[in-house]
Amino acid sequence: MTKPKSTIIGVTGMPGSGKSEFAKFAEELGYHTVVMGDVIRAKVVEEGFEPTPEMSRKYMLKLREELGETAVAHLTCSAIEKLKQQGIYRIIIDGIRSQAEVTHFKKHLNNDFLIVAIHVDPILRYERLRVRGRKDAPQTEEDFRLRDDSELKLGLGETIAFSNYVIPNNSAIEYFREQSLSLLKELDKR
């Protein structure tokens, strides 16, 4: 019996770039999404803490300090293996931040894994983050800059730079959806 073909796409980008929207579009085509932040939040709850953005970030940094840069990727691979055991082989990983995580995924997911980066001009990202109204939205441009700096220190810029594909998301959502679905359909043919 042959093993079913897997397509596992890591999606990366700066905060507010549209990673979650890309994942929603992929779900229209039958993909399942694993959000790396959700993997962390689940561990925070498991440890008995409130899964606030601050606590989740502290826990993620603690995990990385104790277990190395690939700690969250390792937990994510475990979640992916559980999905495969359920017969789910088309998966989006939302929230990849570092090249160490990319290397971990490539090692454990083999040729089934690739990276798509979503790029948005910073001013537009700032406005989108403010409009969506999440608890962790930056209140000022300085907050926004500090958050970006924090993400870049984790290695996000390098991960974006070395992605297999880049989709711009600087215009209407309909255009972004069209571009995303087009790429996803092309990747399904691999």
Secondary structure as the mmCIF struct_conf table of DSSP 4:
data_model
#
loop_
_struct_conf.conf_type_id
_struct_conf.id
_struct_conf.beg_label_comp_id
_struct_conf.beg_label_asym_id
_struct_conf.beg_label_seq_id
_struct_conf.end_label_comp_id
_struct_conf.end_label_asym_id
_struct_conf.end_label_seq_id
HELX_LH_PP_P HELX_LH_PP_P1 THR A 2 SER A 6
STRN STRN1 THR A 7 THR A 12
BEND BEND1 MET A 14 MET A 14
TURN_TY1_P TURN_TY1_P1 PRO A 15 GLY A 16
BEND BEND2 SER A 17 GLY A 18
HELX_RH_AL_P HELX_RH_AL_P1 LYS A 19 GLU A 28
TURN_TY1_P TURN_TY1_P2 LEU A 29 GLY A 30
STRN STRN2 HIS A 32 VAL A 35
HELX_RH_AL_P HELX_RH_AL_P2 MET A 36 GLU A 46
TURN_TY1_P TURN_TY1_P3 GLU A 47 GLY A 48
HELX_RH_AL_P HELX_RH_AL_P3 PRO A 53 LEU A 67
TURN_TY1_P TURN_TY1_P4 GLU A 69 THR A 70
HELX_RH_AL_P HELX_RH_AL_P4 ALA A 71 GLN A 85
TURN_TY1_P TURN_TY1_P5 GLN A 86 GLY A 87
STRN STRN3 ARG A 90 ASP A 94
HELX_RH_AL_P HELX_RH_AL_P5 GLN A 99 LEU A 109
HELX_RH_3T_P HELX_RH_3T_P1 ASN A 110 ASP A 112
STRN STRN4 PHE A 113 HIS A 119
HELX_RH_AL_P HELX_RH_AL_P6 PRO A 122 ARG A 132
TURN_TY1_P TURN_TY1_P6 GLY A 133 GLY A 133
TURN_TY1_P TURN_TY1_P7 LYS A 135 ASP A 136
BEND BEND3 GLN A 139 THR A 140
HELX_RH_AL_P HELX_RH_AL_P7 GLU A 141 LYS A 153
TURN_TY1_P TURN_TY1_P8 LEU A 154 GLY A 155
HELX_RH_AL_P HELX_RH_AL_P8 LEU A 156 ALA A 161
TURN_TY1_P TURN_TY1_P9 PHE A 162 PHE A 162
BEND BEND4 ASN A 164 ASN A 164
STRN STRN5 TYR A 165 PRO A 168
BEND BEND5 SER A 171 SER A 171
HELX_RH_AL_P HELX_RH_AL_P9 ILE A 173 ASP A 188
TURN_TY1_P TURN_TY1_P10 LYS A 189 LYS A 189
#
